[in-house]
């Protein structure tokens, strides 16, 4: 299995980081599958469950920072989903 890495990009935007980069797309696909949804959000402009989206975005942000600054690779994007779930449970 090839680890998935967030890349630090000088043109990085909020939409790219949280919705359109390959890691984010896999994370949202996992979440959508868990809830039986057939679409993945592409930005923060649609009405969603705020706490869930916030937890997922926070988990992606933390994973991105670990990848960029600590050089810790993300082996499975589902780890981000699990981290978000733990945040919501806490």
Backbone as XML, in Angstrom:
<?xml version="1.0"?>
<chain id="A" units="angstrom">
  <residue number="1" name="UNK">
    <atom name="N" x="0.840" y="-1.169" z="0.000"/>
    <atom name="CA" x="0.000" y="0.000" z="0.000"/>
    <atom name="C" x="0.890" y="1.238" z="0.000"/>
  </residue>
  <residue number="2" name="UNK">
    <atom name="N" x="0.554" y="2.208" z="-0.836"/>
    <atom name="CA" x="1.311" y="3.454" z="-0.913"/>
    <atom name="C" x="0.676" y="4.457" z="0.042"/>
  </residue>
  <residue number="3" name="UNK">
    <atom name="N" x="1.470" y="5.046" z="0.958"/>
    <atom name="CA" x="0.913" y="6.038" z="1.867"/>
    <atom name="C" x="0.437" y="7.273" z="1.097"/>
  </residue>
  <residue number="4" name="UNK">
    <atom name="N" x="-0.633" y="7.882" z="1.572"/>
    <atom name="CA" x="-1.140" y="9.099" z="0.962"/>
    <atom name="C" x="-0.573" y="10.283" z="1.721"/>
  </residue>
  <residue number="5" name="UNK">
    <atom name="N" x="-0.114" y="11.270" z="0.989"/>
    <atom name="CA" x="0.565" y="12.409" z="1.593"/>
    <atom name="C" x="-0.143" y="13.701" z="1.211"/>
  </residue>
  <residue number="6" name="UNK">
    <atom name="N" x="-0.308" y="14.586" z="2.178"/>
    <atom name="CA" x="-0.736" y="15.943" z="1.863"/>
    <atom name="C" x="0.518" y="16.686" z="1.420"/>
  </residue>
  <residue number="7" name="UNK">
    <atom name="N" x="0.428" y="17.452" z="0.384"/>
    <atom name="CA" x="1.562" y="18.235" z="-0.068"/>
    <atom name="C" x="1.328" y="19.695" z="0.257"/>
  </residue>
  <residue number="8" name="UNK">
    <atom name="N" x="2.347" y="20.354" z="0.797"/>
    <atom name="CA" x="2.270" y="21.775" z="1.068"/>
    <atom name="C" x="2.357" y="22.493" z="-0.260"/>
  </residue>
  <residue number="9" name="UNK">
    <atom name="N" x="1.356" y="23.283" z="-0.564"/>
    <atom name="CA" x="1.256" y="23.930" z="-1.852"/>
    <atom name="C" x="1.085" y="25.419" z="-1.614"/>
  </residue>
  <residue number="10" name="UNK">
    <atom name="N" x="1.896" y="26.240" z="-2.264"/>
    <atom name="CA" x="1.793" y="27.677" z="-2.043"/>
    <atom name="C" x="0.465" y="28.229" z="-2.557"/>
  </residue>
  <residue number="11" name="UNK">
    <atom name="N" x="-0.233" y="27.494" z="-3.403"/>
    <atom name="CA" x="-1.523" y="27.919" z="-3.921"/>
    <atom name="C" x="-2.674" y="27.196" z="-3.214"/>
  </residue>
  <residue number="12" name="UNK">
    <atom name="N" x="-2.405" y="26.656" z="-2.059"/>
    <atom name="CA" x="-3.408" y="25.901" z="-1.329"/>
    <atom name="C" x="-4.545" y="26.827" z="-0.904"/>
  </residue>
  <residue number="13" name="UNK">
    <atom name="N" x="-5.757" y="26.380" z="-1.120"/>
    <atom name="CA" x="-6.932" y="27.139" z="-0.698"/>
    <atom name="C" x="-7.726" y="26.283" z="0.287"/>
  </residue>
  <residue number="14" name="UNK">
    <atom name="N" x="-8.683" y="26.904" z="0.930"/>
    <atom name="CA" x="-9.533" y="26.171" z="1.863"/>
    <atom name="C" x="-10.294" y="25.075" z="1.126"/>
  </residue>
  <residue number="15" name="UNK">
    <atom name="N" x="-10.863" y="25.413" z="-0.032"/>
    <atom name="CA" x="-11.607" y="24.416" z="-0.797"/>
    <atom name="C" x="-10.713" y="23.259" z="-1.215"/>
  </residue>
  <residue number="16" name="UNK">
    <atom name="N" x="-9.475" y="23.564" z="-1.618"/>
    <atom name="CA" x="-8.563" y="22.485" z="-2.012"/>
    <atom name="C" x="-8.231" y="21.603" z="-0.816"/>
  </residue>
  <residue number="17" name="UNK">
    <atom name="N" x="-7.818" y="22.220" z="0.271"/>
    <atom name="CA" x="-7.389" y="21.458" z="1.446"/>
    <atom name="C" x="-8.491" y="20.553" z="1.983"/>
  </residue>
  <residue number="18" name="UNK">
    <atom name="N" x="-9.701" y="21.090" z="2.111"/>
    <atom name="CA" x="-10.772" y="20.346" z="2.764"/>
    <atom name="C" x="-11.698" y="19.577" z="1.828"/>
  </residue>
  <residue number="19" name="UNK">
    <atom name="N" x="-11.673" y="19.861" z="0.526"/>
    <atom name="CA" x="-12.659" y="19.230" z="-0.343"/>
    <atom name="C" x="-12.129" y="18.638" z="-1.642"/>
  </residue>
  <residue number="20" name="UNK">
    <atom name="N" x="-11.132" y="19.243" z="-2.274"/>
    <atom name="CA" x="-10.764" y="18.778" z="-3.612"/>
    <atom name="C" x="-9.429" y="18.060" z="-3.707"/>
  </residue>
  <residue number="21" name="UNK">
    <atom name="N" x="-8.589" y="18.132" z="-2.672"/>
    <atom name="CA" x="-7.327" y="17.379" z="-2.761"/>
    <atom name="C" x="-7.650" y="15.881" z="-2.668"/>
  </residue>
  <residue number="22" name="UNK">
    <atom name="N" x="-6.787" y="15.039" z="-3.202"/>
    <atom name="CA" x="-7.078" y="13.596" z="-3.233"/>
    <atom name="C" x="-7.386" y="12.984" z="-1.864"/>
  </residue>
  <residue number="23" name="UNK">
    <atom name="N" x="-6.667" y="13.400" z="-0.837"/>
    <atom name="CA" x="-6.916" y="12.837" z="0.501"/>
    <atom name="C" x="-8.304" y="13.246" z="0.986"/>
  </residue>
  <residue number="24" name="UNK">
    <atom name="N" x="-8.642" y="14.512" z="0.823"/>
    <atom name="CA" x="-9.950" y="14.992" z="1.269"/>
    <atom name="C" x="-11.069" y="14.281" z="0.527"/>
  </residue>
  <residue number="25" name="UNK">
    <atom name="N" x="-10.907" y="14.056" z="-0.754"/>
    <atom name="CA" x="-11.945" y="13.372" z="-1.532"/>
    <atom name="C" x="-12.171" y="11.951" z="-1.019"/>
  </residue>
  <residue number="26" name="UNK">
    <atom name="N" x="-11.092" y="11.263" z="-0.649"/>
    <atom name="CA" x="-11.229" y="9.905" z="-0.101"/>
    <atom name="C" x="-11.928" y="9.959" z="1.259"/>
  </residue>
  <residue number="27" name="UNK">
    <atom name="N" x="-11.544" y="10.916" z="2.091"/>
    <atom name="CA" x="-12.172" y="11.049" z="3.413"/>
    <atom name="C" x="-13.666" y="11.295" z="3.263"/>
  </residue>
  <residue number="28" name="UNK">
    <atom name="N" x="-14.059" y="12.253" z="2.403"/>
    <atom name="CA" x="-15.480" y="12.553" z="2.219"/>
    <atom name="C" x="-16.215" y="11.379" z="1.605"/>
  </residue>
  <residue number="29" name="UNK">
    <atom name="N" x="-15.565" y="10.627" z="0.732"/>
    <atom name="CA" x="-16.195" y="9.444" z="0.146"/>
    <atom name="C" x="-16.476" y="8.397" z="1.231"/>
  </residue>
  <residue number="30" name="UNK">
    <atom name="N" x="-15.533" y="8.230" z="2.162"/>
    <atom name="CA" x="-15.741" y="7.293" z="3.280"/>
    <atom name="C" x="-16.918" y="7.742" z="4.141"/>
  </residue>
  <residue number="31" name="UNK">
    <atom name="N" x="-16.971" y="9.038" z="4.445"/>
    <atom name="CA" x="-18.057" y="9.575" z="5.262"/>
    <atom name="C" x="-19.385" y="9.416" z="4.535"/>
  </residue>
  <residue number="32" name="UNK">
    <atom name="N" x="-19.404" y="9.745" z="3.244"/>
    <atom name="CA" x="-20.638" y="9.625" z="2.457"/>
    <atom name="C" x="-21.130" y="8.181" z="2.431"/>
  </residue>
  <residue number="33" name="UNK">
    <atom name="N" x="-20.205" y="7.247" z="2.284"/>
    <atom name="CA" x="-20.583" y="5.841" z="2.250"/>
    <atom name="C" x="-21.175" y="5.407" z="3.592"/>
  </residue>
  <residue number="34" name="UNK">
    <atom name="N" x="-20.616" y="5.901" z="4.692"/>
    <atom name="CA" x="-21.135" y="5.557" z="6.014"/>
    <atom name="C" x="-22.577" y="6.008" z="6.197"/>
  </residue>
  <residue number="35" name="UNK">
    <atom name="N" x="-22.930" y="7.139" z="5.584"/>
    <atom name="CA" x="-24.268" y="7.689" z="5.742"/>
    <atom name="C" x="-25.179" y="7.401" z="4.559"/>
  </residue>
  <residue number="36" name="UNK">
    <atom name="N" x="-24.688" y="6.643" z="3.604"/>
    <atom name="CA" x="-25.502" y="6.299" z="2.452"/>
    <atom name="C" x="-25.736" y="7.461" z="1.508"/>
  </residue>
  <residue number="37" name="UNK">
    <atom name="N" x="-24.869" y="8.456" z="1.566"/>
    <atom name="CA" x="-25.001" y="9.618" z="0.678"/>
    <atom name="C" x="-24.349" y="9.302" z="-0.654"/>
  </residue>
  <residue number="38" name="UNK">
    <atom name="N" x="-24.783" y="10.004" z="-1.676"/>
    <atom name="CA" x="-24.189" y="9.752" z="-2.989"/>
    <atom name="C" x="-23.400" y="10.932" z="-3.519"/>
  </residue>
  <residue number="39" name="UNK">
    <atom name="N" x="-23.191" y="11.951" z="-2.676"/>
    <atom name="CA" x="-22.391" y="13.078" z="-3.136"/>
    <atom name="C" x="-21.414" y="13.502" z="-2.055"/>
  </residue>
  <residue number="40" name="UNK">
    <atom name="N" x="-20.374" y="14.169" z="-2.491"/>
    <atom name="CA" x="-19.313" y="14.640" z="-1.618"/>
    <atom name="C" x="-19.368" y="16.159" z="-1.634"/>
  </residue>
  <residue number="41" name="UNK">
    <atom name="N" x="-19.308" y="16.825" z="-0.469"/>
    <atom name="CA" x="-19.349" y="18.281" z="-0.498"/>
    <atom name="C" x="-18.133" y="18.849" z="-1.221"/>
  </residue>
  <residue number="42" name="UNK">
    <atom name="N" x="-18.327" y="19.993" z="-1.863"/>
    <atom name="CA" x="-17.217" y="20.629" z="-2.576"/>
    <atom name="C" x="-16.827" y="21.962" z="-1.946"/>
  </residue>
  <residue number="43" name="UNK">
    <atom name="N" x="-17.582" y="22.415" z="-0.973"/>
    <atom name="CA" x="-17.248" y="23.649" z="-0.259"/>
    <atom name="C" x="-18.102" y="23.737" z="0.998"/>
  </residue>
  <residue number="44" name="UNK">
    <atom name="N" x="-17.970" y="24.840" z="1.711"/>
    <atom name="CA" x="-18.709" y="25.013" z="2.965"/>
    <atom name="C" x="-20.010" y="25.794" z="2.776"/>
  </residue>
  <residue number="45" name="UNK">
    <atom name="N" x="-20.440" y="25.982" z="1.550"/>
    <atom name="CA" x="-21.602" y="26.816" z="1.278"/>
    <atom name="C" x="-22.929" y="26.069" z="1.330"/>
  </residue>
  <residue number="46" name="UNK">
    <atom name="N" x="-22.932" y="24.784" z="1.544"/>
    <atom name="CA" x="-24.199" y="24.068" z="1.618"/>
    <atom name="C" x="-24.530" y="23.734" z="3.060"/>
  </residue>
  <residue number="47" name="UNK">
    <atom name="N" x="-25.824" y="23.552" z="3.316"/>
    <atom name="CA" x="-26.259" y="23.267" z="4.674"/>
    <atom name="C" x="-25.906" y="21.826" z="5.026"/>
  </residue>
  <residue number="48" name="UNK">
    <atom name="N" x="-25.173" y="21.669" z="6.098"/>
    <atom name="CA" x="-24.729" y="20.347" z="6.544"/>
    <atom name="C" x="-24.758" y="20.327" z="8.067"/>
  </residue>
  <residue number="49" name="UNK">
    <atom name="N" x="-24.471" y="19.200" z="8.611"/>
    <atom name="CA" x="-24.361" y="19.089" z="10.059"/>
    <atom name="C" x="-23.035" y="19.701" z="10.480"/>
  </residue>
  <residue number="50" name="UNK">
    <atom name="N" x="-23.107" y="20.860" z="11.077"/>
    <atom name="CA" x="-21.929" y="21.674" z="11.348"/>
    <atom name="C" x="-20.907" y="20.954" z="12.219"/>
  </residue>
  <residue number="51" name="UNK">
    <atom name="N" x="-21.344" y="20.263" z="13.249"/>
    <atom name="CA" x="-20.391" y="19.608" z="14.154"/>
    <atom name="C" x="-19.614" y="18.515" z="13.439"/>
  </residue>
  <residue number="52" name="UNK">
    <atom name="N" x="-20.283" y="17.745" z="12.613"/>
    <atom name="CA" x="-19.602" y="16.687" z="11.879"/>
    <atom name="C" x="-18.598" y="17.227" z="10.888"/>
  </residue>
  <residue number="53" name="UNK">
    <atom name="N" x="-18.995" y="18.235" z="10.146"/>
    <atom name="CA" x="-18.081" y="18.839" z="9.167"/>
    <atom name="C" x="-16.898" y="19.478" z="9.874"/>
  </residue>
  <residue number="54" name="UNK">
    <atom name="N" x="-17.160" y="20.168" z="10.984"/>
    <atom name="CA" x="-16.074" y="20.796" z="11.741"/>
    <atom name="C" x="-15.079" y="19.753" z="12.239"/>
  </residue>
  <residue number="55" name="UNK">
    <atom name="N" x="-15.580" y="18.642" z="12.759"/>
    <atom name="CA" x="-14.689" y="17.587" z="13.261"/>
    <atom name="C" x="-13.870" y="16.976" z="12.129"/>
  </residue>
  <residue number="56" name="UNK">
    <atom name="N" x="-14.488" y="16.762" z="10.982"/>
    <atom name="CA" x="-13.769" y="16.183" z="9.847"/>
    <atom name="C" x="-12.717" y="17.156" z="9.341"/>
  </residue>
  <residue number="57" name="UNK">
    <atom name="N" x="-13.084" y="18.422" z="9.204"/>
    <atom name="CA" x="-12.117" y="19.428" z="8.744"/>
    <atom name="C" x="-10.958" y="19.573" z="9.730"/>
  </residue>
  <residue number="58" name="UNK">
    <atom name="N" x="-11.265" y="19.556" z="11.022"/>
    <atom name="CA" x="-10.206" y="19.655" z="12.038"/>
    <atom name="C" x="-9.269" y="18.446" z="11.948"/>
  </residue>
  <residue number="59" name="UNK">
    <atom name="N" x="-9.823" y="17.270" z="11.787"/>
    <atom name="CA" x="-9.002" y="16.065" z="11.680"/>
    <atom name="C" x="-8.134" y="16.120" z="10.422"/>
  </residue>
  <residue number="60" name="UNK">
    <atom name="N" x="-8.691" y="16.632" z="9.313"/>
    <atom name="CA" x="-7.884" y="16.783" z="8.090"/>
    <atom name="C" x="-6.773" y="17.811" z="8.291"/>
  </residue>
  <residue number="61" name="UNK">
    <atom name="N" x="-7.096" y="18.910" z="8.957"/>
    <atom name="CA" x="-6.096" y="19.945" z="9.225"/>
    <atom name="C" x="-4.944" y="19.384" z="10.066"/>
  </residue>
  <residue number="62" name="UNK">
    <atom name="N" x="-5.287" y="18.647" z="11.119"/>
    <atom name="CA" x="-4.252" y="18.055" z="11.974"/>
    <atom name="C" x="-3.398" y="17.057" z="11.194"/>
  </residue>
  <residue number="63" name="UNK">
    <atom name="N" x="-4.041" y="16.217" z="10.362"/>
    <atom name="CA" x="-3.298" y="15.234" z="9.560"/>
    <atom name="C" x="-2.397" y="15.934" z="8.549"/>
  </residue>
  <residue number="64" name="UNK">
    <atom name="N" x="-2.901" y="16.994" z="7.933"/>
    <atom name="CA" x="-2.109" y="17.759" z="6.969"/>
    <atom name="C" x="-0.880" y="18.359" z="7.641"/>
  </residue>
  <residue number="65" name="UNK">
    <atom name="N" x="-1.064" y="18.929" z="8.836"/>
    <atom name="CA" x="0.071" y="19.514" z="9.545"/>
    <atom name="C" x="1.100" y="18.461" z="9.940"/>
  </residue>
  <residue number="66" name="UNK">
    <atom name="N" x="0.646" y="17.302" z="10.389"/>
    <atom name="CA" x="1.583" y="16.225" z="10.721"/>
    <atom name="C" x="2.360" y="15.798" z="9.484"/>
  </residue>
  <residue number="67" name="UNK">
    <atom name="N" x="1.679" y="15.732" z="8.360"/>
    <atom name="CA" x="2.322" y="15.320" z="7.116"/>
    <atom name="C" x="3.321" y="16.368" z="6.647"/>
  </residue>
  <residue number="68" name="UNK">
    <atom name="N" x="2.922" y="17.633" z="6.657"/>
    <atom name="CA" x="3.776" y="18.705" z="6.131"/>
    <atom name="C" x="4.943" y="19.046" z="7.049"/>
  </residue>
  <residue number="69" name="UNK">
    <atom name="N" x="4.683" y="19.123" z="8.338"/>
    <atom name="CA" x="5.694" y="19.633" z="9.253"/>
    <atom name="C" x="6.436" y="18.559" z="10.033"/>
  </residue>
  <residue number="70" name="UNK">
    <atom name="N" x="5.776" y="17.445" z="10.322"/>
    <atom name="CA" x="6.423" y="16.370" z="11.072"/>
    <atom name="C" x="6.831" y="15.211" z="10.182"/>
  </residue>
  <residue number="71" name="UNK">
    <atom name="N" x="6.507" y="15.298" z="8.892"/>
    <atom name="CA" x="6.829" y="14.256" z="7.900"/>
    <atom name="C" x="6.223" y="12.904" z="8.273"/>
  </residue>
  <residue number="72" name="UNK">
    <atom name="N" x="5.059" y="12.916" z="8.937"/>
    <atom name="CA" x="4.363" y="11.676" z="9.282"/>
    <atom name="C" x="3.334" y="11.380" z="8.200"/>
  </residue>
  <residue number="73" name="UNK">
    <atom name="N" x="3.491" y="10.263" z="7.535"/>
    <atom name="CA" x="2.611" y="9.909" z="6.432"/>
    <atom name="C" x="1.284" y="9.356" z="6.928"/>
  </residue>
  <residue number="74" name="UNK">
    <atom name="N" x="0.272" y="9.588" z="6.142"/>
    <atom name="CA" x="-1.052" y="9.043" z="6.427"/>
    <atom name="C" x="-1.147" y="7.732" z="5.672"/>
  </residue>
  <residue number="75" name="UNK">
    <atom name="N" x="-1.221" y="6.634" z="6.405"/>
    <atom name="CA" x="-1.266" y="5.324" z="5.757"/>
    <atom name="C" x="-2.649" y="5.027" z="5.198"/>
  </residue>
  <residue number="76" name="UNK">
    <atom name="N" x="-3.685" y="5.477" z="5.906"/>
    <atom name="CA" x="-5.061" y="5.228" z="5.475"/>
    <atom name="C" x="-5.903" y="6.463" z="5.783"/>
  </residue>
  <residue number="77" name="UNK">
    <atom name="N" x="-6.588" y="7.018" z="4.777"/>
    <atom name="CA" x="-7.442" y="8.179" z="5.047"/>
    <atom name="C" x="-8.544" y="7.903" z="6.071"/>
  </residue>
  <residue number="78" name="UNK">
    <atom name="N" x="-8.909" y="6.638" z="6.235"/>
    <atom name="CA" x="-9.938" y="6.314" z="7.224"/>
    <atom name="C" x="-9.466" y="6.679" z="8.633"/>
  </residue>
  <residue number="79" name="UNK">
    <atom name="N" x="-8.154" y="6.813" z="8.832"/>
    <atom name="CA" x="-7.637" y="7.267" z="10.122"/>
    <atom name="C" x="-8.164" y="8.669" z="10.440"/>
  </residue>
  <residue number="80" name="UNK">
    <atom name="N" x="-8.310" y="9.494" z="9.408"/>
    <atom name="CA" x="-8.839" y="10.842" z="9.592"/>
    <atom name="C" x="-10.306" y="10.759" z="10.010"/>
  </residue>
  <residue number="81" name="UNK">
    <atom name="N" x="-11.052" y="9.875" z="9.399"/>
    <atom name="CA" x="-12.465" y="9.688" z="9.752"/>
    <atom name="C" x="-12.579" y="9.208" z="11.191"/>
  </residue>
  <residue number="82" name="UNK">
    <atom name="N" x="-11.727" y="8.286" z="11.590"/>
    <atom name="CA" x="-11.742" y="7.783" z="12.980"/>
    <atom name="C" x="-11.401" y="8.889" z="13.966"/>
  </residue>
  <residue number="83" name="UNK">
    <atom name="N" x="-10.424" y="9.733" z="13.610"/>
    <atom name="CA" x="-10.044" y="10.859" z="14.472"/>
    <atom name="C" x="-11.226" y="11.814" z="14.612"/>
  </residue>
  <residue number="84" name="UNK">
    <atom name="N" x="-11.925" y="12.105" z="13.520"/>
    <atom name="CA" x="-13.096" y="12.972" z="13.564"/>
    <atom name="C" x="-14.181" y="12.375" z="14.463"/>
  </residue>
  <residue number="85" name="UNK">
    <atom name="N" x="-14.390" y="11.065" z="14.341"/>
    <atom name="CA" x="-15.378" y="10.386" z="15.177"/>
    <atom name="C" x="-15.014" y="10.481" z="16.658"/>
  </residue>
  <residue number="86" name="UNK">
    <atom name="N" x="-13.742" y="10.321" z="16.961"/>
    <atom name="CA" x="-13.287" y="10.437" z="18.353"/>
    <atom name="C" x="-13.503" y="11.855" z="18.874"/>
  </residue>
  <residue number="87" name="UNK">
    <atom name="N" x="-13.252" y="12.839" z="18.017"/>
    <atom name="CA" x="-13.488" y="14.230" z="18.430"/>
    <atom name="C" x="-14.966" y="14.465" z="18.749"/>
  </residue>
  <residue number="88" name="UNK">
    <atom name="N" x="-15.844" y="13.946" z="17.906"/>
    <atom name="CA" x="-17.268" y="14.149" z="18.140"/>
    <atom name="C" x="-17.740" y="13.406" z="19.385"/>
  </residue>
  <residue number="89" name="UNK">
    <atom name="N" x="-17.172" y="12.231" z="19.623"/>
    <atom name="CA" x="-17.547" y="11.472" z="20.829"/>
    <atom name="C" x="-17.087" y="12.189" z="22.077"/>
  </residue>
  <residue number="90" name="UNK">
    <atom name="N" x="-15.883" y="12.808" z="22.013"/>
    <atom name="CA" x="-15.331" y="13.533" z="23.151"/>
    <atom name="C" x="-16.208" y="14.719" z="23.474"/>
  </residue>
</chain>
